Structures are given as C-alpha cells and as structure tokens.
Amino acid sequence: MNIDFSKMITAEQRRAEQFKAQRDAVYAQRRAAYQEESDPLRLEIAYDALSQGLEPDFSPWVTSVAAIKARYPLPDADPA
C-alpha cells in the first residue's frame, strides 16, 4: 500500500482553513448587515443633503458601520 502524502493536511493548514472560513463568515454577515442597515442610511443622508444643496453629514452612517463591525468582529490574526 502506498500512502499519498500530498493529500495530507497539517495542523497548521487546518487552522488556516478554519481561520479563513471564520473570516469569510464574518465578512458575509457584515455585508448582509451593511446592505440591510447602513447602506440605506447612507443613501438617505446623501439624497436629503444633496436635494437641499447641503453637504451631507455621514456621522450617523459611520456610527452604524462601527456598530456592525463591533457586532461582527473579525477573528484573531491568522495563526499560520
């Protein structure tokens, strides 16, 4: 019986794959929250200001984005 070591996954590779999967999941959660919560807010702020000839104040949008990032924090640095 021959063992094909090229298909072997090391502990470091497994940890790197798990980190990437966790990071990708957080990015997906953030993207959904941005689309649902912060993007409409930003568009409304921009429209209201521009329609009145004013400079938009995006501070509520920045606060919303910061809250989303706090709700869905990225995993600790890549262990690999």
N, C-alpha and C positions, 0 to 999 in steps of 0.2 A: 504494500500500500504506500503510495506517495502522498505526502502532505504538501498542499499548495500554500506556502507561507505568504504569498502575495495577497491572499484574501483575509489574512489575519488583521484584526483591528486591535490596536494597542489601547491601553487605558487612557493615554493622552488623546488619541484620536476620538475615543468615545466621549471624553469630557468636552473636547472641542465641538463635536457634533451636537451634544446636549446644549452647550452654550449657544451655538448658532440657532438651534431650534427655539430655545427660550427667547433669545433676542428677536428672532423673526416673529414670534408670537406677540411680543410686546409691541413691535412696530405695527403689526396688523391691528392690535387693539387701539393703539394711538391713532392710526389712520382712520378707523371707524369713528372714534370719538371726535376727531377733528372735523370729519365730514358732517357729523350729527350736531355738534355743539359750536365749535369755534369758527368754522368757515362761514356759516350763515351770519354769525355775528359780525365778522369782518366785512362781509359784503354789505350788510345793512349799514354799518358805520360809514363805509366808503360812499355808498349811494346817498345817504342822508346828508353828509358833508358836501359832497360834490353838487348835489341838487340845490343846495343853499349857497354855493360859492364859498364854502369854508374849507379850511384844512382839516382833514379827518383826525380824530383823536382815537388812536388804536389801543389805548391803555386797557379798556375792558377786554379786548381780544387777546392782548398779551397776558392778562391775568387768567383768561380762560385756557390758553395754551399751557401756561405754567401749572395750572391745576390738573390738566390732563397728564402732563409729564410726571407730576407728583403721584397721581393715581396709578400710573403705569410706569414704574421706574425700570430702567434697563438693568439687566443682571450685572453682577460684578465682572470685572475685566476678564477677558479670555484667558483661561488657565493654561492654554497650550503655548 
